Each structure stands twice: as C-alpha cells, then as structure tokens.
Amino acid sequence: MTGAPLDVLVADDDEDSLDALTEALTHLGHTCRAAHDGDEAWKMYQAAGADVILSDWNMPGMTGIELCEKVRAAEPPYAYTHFVFITGNGENTHYLRGMQAGADDFLGKPFDLEELEARLTATQRVVTRQRHMRERNSHLRHDSDCARLAARTDSLTEAFNRLALTEDLEALGARAARYGHRYCAALCDIDDFKAYNDHFGHLAGDHVLRTVARTIHTQLRRGDVFYRYGGEEFLAVLPEQSLVEAARGMDRVRLAVENLRIAHSPAARVPFVTISVGVSLLDMAPAESMESWIGRADGALYLAKSRGRNMVVVDEHTGCDAPHAAE
C-alpha cells in the first residue's frame, strides 16, 4: 500500500458481503466502518465523513443512489468523498444513473480482491493529492492572514495602524447607519512628548510609546478597538458607550498611565509621563462623516491640552450627556 490508509465507509445490507468487504479492507491496511443500510451509513458520514464510500445499490430504507446524492449535496468544498457502487447490476442504465448521482466508480459483486485493491490504490493517489493540497491551502491562508494582520499593525506599539483604521471606519459607519449602534472615539496624546524625546533620546521615547500603548490597550474593554493614530497619538473606538461611560472609562485609562510614574523631562509641564484625551460621540442624526467624528474628538483633545493636560475632555458640540472634563 502506498500513501496513508484510507478511511472507508461500507454500506451493505447483506451481512456476508459486508463482512467480506470489511475483512478485505482491513487486510489491505485501510480503516473501515460498516453500515448495515443507507440510513446508518448517512449518519456515520454526517458524524465523521469518509475518504471513500463503498455502497450497495439496493438497500432497505435509503438506497445507494439516495445516499450518493445526499453525500454530494452535503460534502464541504474542501473535502471530496469517492463514492463507489458495489453491485451485481451491469446494465448501462445503472452506470449512467449512478454517475449522474455523483458516483466515481463501480465494482462488481461478488468483488475480486485484486480489483478492489487496484481501485483503492488509484483512489489513494487522488486522496493523498487532495490532502496535500488542503494542507498547502491551509498554510497559504494562514500566511495570507498573517500578512494582512502585519500590514494593519503598527510595528512599534502593536496597535492597529491607520490602514486598519481607514478600513474599519468604513464598516463602522455602515453599521451605525443601518443598525443604530453607538460609538465613542477617544483620541489620546502623550503630553509634552517632544520634550521627553529631546531630553532622553528617541530610543527611550520608543520605549515610552510602547509602554503607554500597552497600558492604554490593557485598560480598554475587550470589544474596544485600539489604533496608533500617528506619532504619539492613539485612538480608541468604544462601541455601545455613552459619553458619560466613555469619559469615565478613559479617565481610568489616563490614571493608569499617570500611575506608571515614568519621570518626564525637566522641560515638560508635567512631572510624569501622562496623556490627555478627547472624547466624542458619533452623531447619526443626521448622519455624520467619520472625519467629522474624529475631528470633534481632536477638538476636545486640544481643549484638554489648553486646560492643563493630563485630563479627559468631552466634545462640547455633541448633545452632551457627560461633563466637559473628567479629572
């Protein structure tokens, strides 16, 4: 036998024929499951599939033709089951009807062991090739998924990047318009980051970017999405939160960054590395563009900076259900 053993499902209501086939398949090195009629074979196929089905033509209940048709209708696109009829009927009408139902081959009854082995050897080559192709396609899909994720991820902070944000905002806007979902945007900026870079150097600055990004991300909810917006700015998209909830949540994020107690540059206006945050609610009545929504969060962030930094400020142009600042 060449290649891996086949998983063969045999369906035959004749006990002697079923026993003979089971013994022959085991002798040839294949695994074998025996069904005493078409209904039992169908249940076995549904439970575990099969590489090959050897089926009698006439069986009580579900016939071989019906079994073949059901298998063809149900099999997934990535797996193919070779269906072989074992029958004493040699008329051309049976061959044609069987092939039209989806059969791959016929084997006479009583079967010849060498003929059975030859048919299965040919089938085994095809099945082995199919397995290799499935494995290769699986690896290709995995590589493609990894490449797509890498293209959408910021290499320094491991947050999603602007490409991912552009793609996601388009889908988000469609969901908000169609289903009325509510979203808040929280734009975060590291306070006086240029002063930190100028004093400690860019390698230390990169470490701070990674540390702050990781801290913000771990403080967000599981359903929130986190992006590096640019430079020392990060954006969190917060689904199904009111402005009050978003402001409170982002104030916990702000406090977590402050509690890192990363010493700042002497030239900075704050003693430790902190963040300022601007929060806005997506307004879908009337429908608002994504640019306008993020722009209002940026406006709130500007206010946080002008009011002293290290605070959360809510956009003042949304129908406010939150205080203007959370300190």
C-alpha positions as CSV (number, residue, x, y, z in Angstrom):
1,M,0.0,0.0,0.0
2,T,1.3,3.5,-0.9
3,G,0.3,6.6,1.0
4,A,-1.7,6.9,4.1
5,P,-4.6,4.4,4.8
6,L,-8.0,5.4,3.6
7,D,-11.0,5.9,5.8
8,V,-13.6,3.7,4.1
9,L,-17.3,3.5,4.9
10,V,-19.0,0.4,3.7
11,A,-22.8,0.3,3.3
12,D,-24.4,-3.1,2.5
13,D,-27.5,-4.8,3.9
14,D,-26.0,-8.2,3.0
15,E,-24.2,-9.5,6.1
16,D,-21.9,-11.9,4.2
17,S,-20.9,-9.2,1.7
18,L,-20.4,-6.6,4.4
19,D,-18.2,-9.0,6.4
20,A,-16.1,-9.9,3.4
21,L,-15.5,-6.2,2.4
22,T,-14.6,-5.3,6.0
23,E,-12.1,-8.1,6.2
24,A,-10.6,-7.3,2.8
25,L,-10.2,-3.6,3.6
26,T,-8.6,-4.4,6.9
27,H,-6.3,-6.8,5.2
28,L,-5.3,-4.1,2.7
29,G,-4.4,-1.7,5.5
30,H,-7.3,0.7,5.4
31,T,-9.6,1.7,8.3
32,C,-13.2,0.5,7.8
33,R,-16.6,1.4,9.2
34,A,-19.6,-0.9,8.5
35,A,-23.2,0.3,8.0
36,H,-26.0,-2.2,7.5
37,D,-28.1,0.1,5.4
38,G,-28.2,3.5,3.8
39,D,-29.7,5.3,6.8
40,E,-27.0,4.1,9.1
41,A,-24.3,5.0,6.5
42,W,-25.7,8.5,6.2
43,K,-25.5,9.0,9.9
44,M,-21.9,7.8,10.0
45,Y,-20.9,10.1,7.2
46,Q,-22.5,13.1,8.9
47,A,-20.6,12.2,12.1
48,A,-17.2,11.7,10.7
49,G,-17.1,12.0,6.8
50,A,-15.1,9.4,4.8
51,D,-12.4,9.2,2.2
52,V,-14.3,6.5,0.3
53,I,-17.8,5.1,0.5
54,L,-18.4,1.6,-0.9
55,S,-22.2,1.3,-1.2
56,D,-24.6,-1.4,-2.3
57,W,-27.1,-0.3,-4.9
58,N,-30.3,-1.7,-3.4
59,M,-30.7,-1.3,0.3
60,P,-33.8,-1.0,2.5
61,G,-34.8,2.5,3.5
62,M,-32.3,4.8,1.9
63,T,-31.0,3.3,-1.4
64,G,-27.4,3.6,-2.6
65,I,-28.5,6.3,-5.2
66,E,-30.1,8.3,-2.5
67,L,-27.1,8.0,-0.2
68,C,-24.8,9.2,-3.0
69,E,-27.0,12.2,-3.8
70,K,-27.1,13.2,-0.1
71,V,-23.4,12.9,0.2
72,R,-22.7,15.0,-2.8
73,A,-25.2,17.7,-1.6
74,A,-23.6,17.8,1.9
75,E,-19.9,17.5,1.4
76,P,-17.8,20.6,2.1
77,P,-15.9,22.3,-0.7
78,Y,-12.5,21.4,0.8
79,A,-13.1,17.6,1.1
80,Y,-14.2,15.1,-1.6
81,T,-15.5,11.6,-0.9
82,H,-15.0,9.0,-3.5
83,F,-18.2,7.1,-4.0
84,V,-18.1,3.5,-5.4
85,F,-21.1,1.4,-6.1
86,I,-20.8,-2.3,-5.4
87,T,-23.5,-4.0,-7.5
88,G,-24.3,-7.1,-9.5
89,N,-26.2,-5.0,-12.0
90,G,-24.1,-4.5,-15.1
91,E,-26.6,-2.8,-17.3
92,N,-25.6,0.5,-18.8
93,T,-28.6,2.3,-17.3
94,H,-27.2,1.6,-13.8
95,Y,-23.8,3.1,-14.7
96,L,-25.4,6.2,-16.2
97,R,-27.8,6.7,-13.3
98,G,-25.0,6.2,-10.8
99,M,-22.7,8.6,-12.5
100,Q,-25.4,11.2,-12.7
101,A,-26.0,10.8,-9.0
102,G,-22.3,11.6,-8.3
103,A,-20.6,8.1,-8.2
104,D,-17.0,7.8,-9.2
105,D,-16.7,4.1,-10.0
106,F,-18.5,0.7,-9.9
107,L,-17.3,-2.6,-8.5
108,G,-18.9,-5.9,-9.4
109,K,-20.5,-8.2,-6.8
110,P,-19.1,-10.6,-5.8
111,F,-15.9,-8.4,-5.8
112,D,-12.5,-9.5,-6.8
113,L,-9.8,-8.7,-4.1
114,E,-7.2,-7.7,-6.7
115,E,-9.7,-5.5,-8.5
116,L,-10.7,-3.9,-5.2
117,E,-7.1,-3.2,-4.3
118,A,-6.4,-1.7,-7.7
119,R,-9.4,0.6,-7.5
120,L,-8.4,1.7,-4.0
121,T,-4.8,2.3,-5.0
122,A,-5.9,4.7,-7.7
123,T,-8.3,6.4,-5.2
124,Q,-5.5,6.6,-2.7
125,R,-3.3,8.6,-5.0
126,V,-6.1,11.1,-5.6
127,V,-6.9,11.3,-1.9
128,T,-3.3,11.8,-0.9
129,R,-3.0,14.6,-3.5
130,Q,-6.1,16.2,-2.1
131,R,-4.8,16.1,1.4
132,H,-1.5,17.7,0.3
133,M,-3.5,20.4,-1.5
134,R,-5.7,21.1,1.6
135,E,-2.6,21.4,3.8
136,R,-0.9,23.7,1.3
137,N,-4.1,25.8,1.0
138,S,-4.3,25.9,4.8
139,H,-0.7,27.2,5.0
140,L,-1.4,29.7,2.3
141,R,-4.5,31.0,4.1
142,H,-2.5,31.2,7.4
143,D,0.3,33.1,5.7
144,S,-2.2,35.4,4.0
145,D,-3.9,36.1,7.3
146,C,-0.6,36.8,9.0
147,A,0.5,39.1,6.2
148,R,-2.8,41.0,6.3
149,L,-2.5,41.4,10.1
150,A,1.1,42.6,9.8
151,A,0.0,45.2,7.2
152,R,-2.7,46.5,9.6
153,T,-0.5,46.6,12.7
154,D,1.9,49.3,13.9
155,S,5.3,47.6,14.3
156,L,6.4,49.7,17.3
157,T,3.4,49.6,19.5
158,E,1.5,46.6,18.1
159,A,-1.7,48.7,18.0
160,F,-3.7,48.7,14.7
161,N,-2.4,51.3,12.3
162,R,-4.0,54.0,10.0
163,L,-4.7,51.5,7.2
164,A,-6.7,49.3,9.6
165,L,-8.5,52.4,10.9
166,T,-9.5,53.5,7.4
167,E,-10.9,50.1,6.6
168,D,-12.6,49.7,10.0
169,L,-14.2,53.2,10.0
170,E,-16.0,52.5,6.7
171,A,-17.6,49.3,8.1
172,L,-18.3,51.1,11.4
173,G,-20.2,53.9,9.7
174,A,-22.3,51.4,7.8
175,R,-23.2,49.5,10.9
176,A,-24.1,52.7,12.8
177,A,-26.3,54.0,10.0
178,R,-28.0,50.7,9.4
179,Y,-28.4,49.3,13.0
180,G,-28.2,52.4,15.1
181,H,-25.1,51.3,17.0
182,R,-23.5,53.9,19.2
183,Y,-19.8,54.6,19.2
184,C,-17.5,56.9,21.0
185,A,-14.0,58.0,19.8
186,A,-11.3,58.7,22.4
187,L,-8.2,60.4,21.0
188,C,-5.2,60.2,23.3
189,D,-2.0,62.1,23.1
190,I,1.2,61.8,25.3
191,D,1.8,65.1,27.0
192,D,4.9,67.0,26.0
193,F,6.3,64.0,24.2
194,K,8.7,66.1,22.2
195,A,10.4,67.3,25.4
196,Y,10.8,63.7,26.5
197,N,12.4,62.7,23.2
198,D,14.7,65.8,23.2
199,H,15.9,65.0,26.8
200,F,16.1,61.2,26.9
201,G,16.6,60.4,23.2
202,H,14.4,58.5,20.6
203,L,15.2,55.0,21.9
204,A,13.8,55.9,25.3
205,G,10.9,57.7,23.5
206,D,10.1,54.5,21.6
207,H,10.1,52.6,24.9
208,V,7.6,55.1,26.4
209,L,5.4,54.8,23.3
210,R,5.3,51.0,23.6
211,T,4.7,51.2,27.4
212,V,1.9,53.8,27.2
213,A,0.3,52.0,24.2
214,R,0.3,48.7,26.1
215,T,-1.1,50.4,29.2
216,I,-4.0,52.1,27.3
217,H,-4.8,48.9,25.5
218,T,-4.9,46.7,28.6
219,Q,-7.3,49.1,30.3
220,L,-9.8,49.1,27.5
221,R,-12.7,46.7,27.3
222,R,-12.5,43.5,25.2
223,G,-14.8,44.9,22.5
224,D,-12.9,48.2,22.2
225,V,-10.5,48.7,19.2
226,F,-7.2,50.5,19.6
227,Y,-5.1,52.3,16.9
228,R,-1.9,54.3,16.7
229,Y,-3.3,57.4,15.1
230,G,0.1,59.0,14.4
231,G,3.3,60.0,16.3
232,E,2.4,59.9,20.0
233,E,-1.4,59.9,19.3
234,F,-3.6,56.9,19.8
235,L,-7.3,56.4,19.1
236,A,-9.7,54.1,20.9
237,V,-13.1,53.2,19.3
238,L,-15.5,52.4,22.1
239,P,-18.7,50.6,20.9
240,E,-22.0,51.0,22.7
241,Q,-20.9,53.6,25.3
242,S,-22.5,56.9,26.1
243,L,-20.3,60.0,26.6
244,V,-20.5,59.6,30.3
245,E,-19.4,56.0,30.2
246,A,-16.6,56.7,27.7
247,A,-15.3,59.7,29.7
248,R,-15.2,57.7,32.9
249,G,-13.6,54.7,31.2
250,M,-10.9,56.9,29.6
251,D,-10.2,58.7,32.8
252,R,-9.3,55.3,34.3
253,V,-7.0,54.8,31.4
254,R,-5.5,58.3,31.9
255,L,-4.9,57.4,35.6
256,A,-3.3,54.1,34.7
257,V,-0.8,55.9,32.5
258,E,-0.1,58.5,35.2
259,N,0.5,55.7,37.8
260,L,3.3,54.3,35.7
261,R,5.3,57.2,37.3
262,I,7.6,57.5,34.3
263,A,9.8,60.6,35.1
264,H,9.4,63.3,32.5
265,S,11.9,65.8,31.0
266,P,12.7,68.8,33.3
267,A,11.3,70.9,30.4
268,A,7.9,69.3,30.5
269,R,4.9,70.9,32.1
270,V,4.0,67.7,34.0
271,P,6.4,65.7,36.3
272,F,5.5,62.3,34.9
273,V,4.5,61.0,31.5
274,T,0.8,61.5,31.2
275,I,-1.9,61.6,28.5
276,S,-4.6,64.0,27.5
277,V,-7.8,62.6,26.0
278,G,-10.6,64.0,23.8
279,V,-13.9,62.1,23.5
280,S,-16.7,62.5,21.0
281,L,-19.9,60.5,20.3
282,L,-20.7,59.6,16.7
283,D,-23.8,61.5,15.7
284,M,-26.0,59.6,13.3
285,A,-29.0,62.0,13.3
286,P,-28.2,63.4,10.8
287,A,-25.6,61.0,9.6
288,E,-22.1,62.3,10.4
289,S,-18.9,61.6,8.4
290,M,-16.1,59.6,10.1
291,E,-13.8,62.6,9.6
292,S,-16.1,64.9,11.4
293,W,-16.5,62.5,14.3
294,I,-12.7,62.0,14.8
295,G,-12.2,65.7,14.2
296,R,-14.5,66.5,17.2
297,A,-12.5,64.2,19.4
298,D,-9.4,66.0,18.2
299,G,-11.0,69.3,19.1
300,A,-11.8,68.0,22.6
301,L,-8.2,66.8,22.9
302,Y,-7.0,70.3,22.1
303,L,-9.1,71.7,24.9
304,A,-7.6,69.1,27.3
305,K,-4.1,70.4,26.3
306,S,-5.1,74.0,26.7
307,R,-6.7,73.4,30.1
308,G,-3.5,72.0,31.6
309,R,-3.0,68.4,30.2
310,N,-3.5,65.1,32.0
311,M,-7.3,65.2,31.7
312,V,-10.2,63.8,29.7
313,V,-12.4,66.4,27.9
314,V,-15.7,65.6,26.2
315,D,-16.6,67.2,22.9
316,E,-18.8,70.2,23.5
317,H,-20.7,70.0,20.2
318,T,-22.4,66.7,20.8
319,G,-25.8,66.6,22.6
320,C,-23.9,66.4,25.9
321,D,-24.7,63.6,28.3
322,A,-21.4,64.0,30.0
323,P,-19.5,66.6,31.9
324,H,-16.9,68.5,29.8
325,A,-13.9,67.1,31.7
326,A,-13.2,64.1,33.9
327,E,-10.3,64.8,36.2
